[in-house]
Amino acid sequence: MKSSRSRSRKNRNNRPSGGNIINRVFDSSGPEGKVRGTPQQIIDKYQQLHRDAVLAGDRVNAENFAQHAEHYLRLLAEAQREVEAKREEQERQNRERQAERDRERAERLKAQEAAASGEGSSDQGGSETGLVETPENAPRPKPKRKPRKPKGSDQSDSGNAEGGDKSGGTTEAAE
């Protein structure tokens, strides 16, 4: 219940906060009655009333209408400055975002170029590059080692005539 009272107190001011003043419809209570419209329409109406009062020779009403027109002219000018400032801020932010995207794109391209040049030097003609391997680029096979001599030929080389002891004949020499 308390919140409804405070809400009604807040709304006594009948002025909406924020919004686009340039297109907002105002009710102006001037000396000739109510004038309703956007700020530009109200300015035009009060300027027309000002001209009519000047032609009629009514200097007091002419000054009054001129002041009303000036008031709405100031409102409109301030709103236009705010809109222009917001537009410039958005353009600045867009330029910054675009510059950041351009930097990231350039970094990405440099990284791709570096990766492409790095792959080409370390893996010449490899299957990962999608190129066919040619004999010139193929790795050379290791030279084959000479085969080992059979075990029977080892006996004649070692000088052990007795035979097949695998320990190298050390036990017989001790006897």
C-alpha positions, 0 to 999 in steps of 0.5 A: 500500500505504501508503494502505491502512494509513493508511485502516485507522488512520483507521477505527479510530474507528468513529464516522461524521462528521457526519450526523443524530445524532437518527435515528442508531442507537447501541450503548450498553454500560451496566451491564445490557448493551447498549442499542441505538437512537436517542438518544431510545430509549436515554434512555427505556430508561435512564430506565426502568432508573433507575425500576426500580432506584429501586423495587428500592432499588438506589441505585448502579445507579439513579444509574448509569442516570440518568447514562447517560440524562443523557449521551444527553439531552445528545447529543440536546439538542445535536443538536437545537440544531444542527438548529434553528440550521441550520433558522434559517440556511436560513430566513434565507437563504430570506428574503434570496433572496426579498427579492432576488427581490422587489427585482428584480421591483419594478425590472423592473416599474418599468423596464417602466412607464418604458418604456411611459410613454416609448414613449407620449410619444415615439411617439403612435399609432405602429405599434409600440404596436398602435394604429390611426393616426388622422388627428388623430395622423398627422404633417402632410405638409411643405408642397410647394415651388413648382415651378421655372420652366422654363429658357426663362423663365430667359433672359428674367429674366436679361436675356441676349438672346443666348442659351443660354450657361450661364455667365451671359453673362460672356464676352460682356460682356468683348468 
